[in-house]
Amino acid sequence: MSGPHDPGDPGRPLYLFCHVPKCAGSTVEGHFDRYMKERLLYPPRRRSFLRDLGGGYTDMKKMPKELDRLDFIGGHSLSRNVASLFPARDIRECVLIRDPLSLAVSYYNFRNKLADLRGKGTAPFSMVYRSFPRDIVCRFILTRYVGFGYPRLLSFDSARRFAEVERLLREFWFVAGLEHTNEMLNVISRNLGIGEMAVTDENVSNRPGALTVADVPQEIARDILARNPLDALLYARWKDVKWGPAPEPLPQPLPRGDQTGHILFEIRRLVAGKKVDRLRAATAPAG
């Protein structure tokens, strides 16, 4: 974990934070935005549709010229290849992950908040969760952070998807469940010389009447876990790793040759998304 580093040291660590949606990323980035804004960067996003075919979400051509000042880079548009711009730095990758059920609940609350801001109506959780991507954490890491395009991802079976994620995480400086957010922040803050400053929980999904995990019927909770087997396994294996050794190899292989199942899931969840959109439009407040 090391200790404080000299801000002028050209070889000092650079922290790359893979901000998976609904995994305490706003809390992490808000913390550094509050205490060391000038040393923090949210990379610019590539706006071309080609980004979904591969190559990463960060627009490398629009990165700032003054890179030496940076000590922490995060945001949903951070691609791993940003590390190539810092050949002399000690790159420390970190990520927070989450169990599929609480992630789905938080994602649902966030979607409701956005719908309300856009003047749209409500839709029940029992319908909306079926429109969510499968294994959001694994999917985000492979597409947004690594840069695998969606066509390539759909060519991977479950075994390949999980193997790629775990191979990557074995190279990370920190991996853990979001319940270890403050611990990660305290260590990075000490290393960056800003001390263990107070952490503010930036829950962007909070709103009156928000759904809680306790509100979810058991049959739906079981279905969510069944729909997200890789994320459930990833969380079980990595949630308490932090700076410790990576988990042992899986004792049993994951499903192989199930690419068709992933493609069919994608089609069904897109259809479900269209139904949600129609319902939100139909229940939008008048005026």
Secondary structure, 3 states (H helix, E strand, C coil): CCCCCCCCCCCCEEEEEECCCCCCHHHHHHHHHHHCHHHEECCCECCCHHHHHECCCECHHHCCCCCCCCCEECCCCCCHHHHHHCCCCEEEEEEEECCHHHHHHHHHHHHHHHHHHCCCCCCCHHHHHHHCCCCHHHHHHHHHHHCECHHHHHCCCHHHHHHHHHHHHCCCCEEEEHHHHHHHHHHHHHHCCCCCCCCCCCCCCCCCCCCCHHHCCHHHHHHHHHHCHHHHHHHHHHCCCECCCCCCCCCCCCCCCCHHHHHHHHHHHHHHHHHHHHHHHHCCCCC
